[in-house]
């Protein structure tokens, strides 16, 4: 894993992947975090994010970008052993992420966030690209802060 990361590049890469249609929101976040932090994460983790777009399986429930961000935080801070108390820190950071999004947009629900928009086109696509970048940036900032890494954008 890199000790120095550009939080802005994490954001930009995630937005670019989604905008180009390479990946959806949640997948773009995982891929950008994986690449920019240079973590030894199997590509199957990106695949695990494939069911979250459009509010989890197109149900328009929880924003897929937020779901992808929570997955990324779980990679860094989650537990792999039952009973490990570090889950509490993971929950705290996941709450910080979703609360930041909620503070900015009032809702986590894709159906409300995209009401009246033509799915996958114009205003909807632009908004979701923006949400993807916002969450990728916030995840990167949290990881940098919590892991004591250097944000290259602040030098």
Buried (B, 14 or more C-beta within 10 A) or exposed (E): EEEEBBBBBBBBBBBBBBBEEEBBBBBBBBBBBBBBBEBEBEEEBBEBBBBBBBBBEEEBBBBBBBBBBBBBBBBBBBBEEEEEEEBEBBBEBBEEBBEBBBEEBEEBBBEEBBEEBEEEEEEBBEBBBBBBBBBBBBBBBBBBEEEEBEBBBEE
